[in-house]
Amino acid sequence: MNYTHFSHYGHAMCTHCRTEFDLNYGMPTVLERLANNDTLIYMMCPECHAAYQSASKASRQSMANQCFINFKLKGNHSDGSFYPWAITTMLTMALNDFDPVAAIENGHGLAYEAYLATLSGTHEYCVVLDGIFLGAAKPKTSGAA
């Protein structure tokens, strides 16, 4: 399989078994808390998700570890580009109306600085008119001890 391009919208690569699947049938399976206040959401194909749900705690951990290894250690082509993993974040999900297909295909659309500012709570963003972002800076309040 050539993972550099899928034939149509809504397909990605399972974070566990590395096979292409239709995101409409995938399920968010494993969450990983990030240091920047966001959470990575690893989606698995229906078969892997079902196996994960019925697995023992040790098997679940092993499957989650395989997802982390696939994404973090084996996630790049030799040319440095990323495989199209079925991974998104909580903020990206929120900005895409909690539609995992849209979140994975469209991303969050924010500059890195705006992404970090949103996570830090200094900016707020909302989505209007099918993907247009409006942003507003929140004033920092001086905290009284």
N, C-alpha and C positions, 0 to 999 in steps of 0.2 A: 504494500500500500504506500502511496505517496502522501505523506502527511503535510506537504507544503501548501496544498490547496484542496479544499473539499468542494464537491460539486455544487452545493447550494447552501443557502442560509439555514442556520439551525443545526449544523453538525459540528461536533468537536470530538476530542479524543479522551476516552475514559482515563481518569487519573490512576486507576489501578491496573487494568489489563492492557492499556495502550491501544485499544481498538476504537475505530470511528463509530459513533452512534448518533442518533437523532436526539437532540437536546430536549425535545418535547416529551421524551420518554425517560429521561434521566432524572435523578433525584439528588438534591444536596445530601451528602453522606457524612463527610468529615469536616469539622471546623477547626481552625488553627488561629489562636489569638496572636495578633501582631503587636509589636512594641509601640507602634504609632497609634494605637487605639482602634484599629480596624480588625476585622476578622476575615481570614481567607476561607472561602467555601469551596471544598473539593467535591465535584460531582462525579458520580460513577454511572456507568451504563446500567440498565435495569437488572442484568444478570449479576453483576458485581454488587449492586446495592442490595439485592435480595440475599445474596450470600453473606454480606456484611451484617444485615439485620438479624439473621438466624445464627450467626457465629458466636462462639464463646468470647469472653473478654480478651483472652490472649490472642485469639485469631483476629479479632477486630483490631487490636493494636498492631499486629503483623500486617494487616491489610492497609491500615493508616500509614504505617512506616513505609510500605511500598509506594503509596501515593506520594509521600514526601520525597522519597528517593527519585521516583520518576520525574517529578516536577523540578526539584532543586538540583539534582545531580545529573540526570539524563535528559533534561528538558530542552537542550539546544541541538540544532543541526551542527554539522562541522563548520558551516559558514557563520555560526553565531546566532542565527535566527531561532526563535522559539517554536516549538511544536504548538499546535492549536489545542491546548489543554482545556478541559471543561472545568475551569477555575474562575471564580470571581470573588468579590469582597462584599461585605454587608453594605458599605456605603454605595457601591456600584449597584447593588440590588435595589436599594432605596431610591436611587436616582433613576432607575428603570422600572419603577412601579412594581417591584418584586417579581419581575418576569425574568427567569434565568436565561432564556434564549437571548432576549434583548441585552441583558447585562453582560453576557459573555461576548456577544457579537459586537456591541456598541461601546462597551467600556463606560467609564464615568464622564469622559469628555472634559475633565478639569486639568488645568496645568498642574504640575507636581506641587508647586507652592500653594495653589488654591486647594488641592487635595489635602495637604497637610494642615492648612489653616482650618478647613472644615472639620477635620478630625480633632483638632485642638480646641474647637469650640469658639474660635475668634471670627468665623464666617459661617453664614448659613446659606444654603442653596435650595432652591425648589425647582421642579421641572414643570414647565407649562407648554402647551401647544406642541405636543409630540416631540419632546427631546430638547427644547430650548431651555437653557439654564438661566435662572436669575440668581444673582449673588448679592449679598448684603453683608457688610462688616458689622459685627456686633461690638459695641463699645466694651472695653474691659472695665469691669467694676473694681474699684479699690476695696479690698476686703479689710474690714475692721476686725481686729483680733479680739 
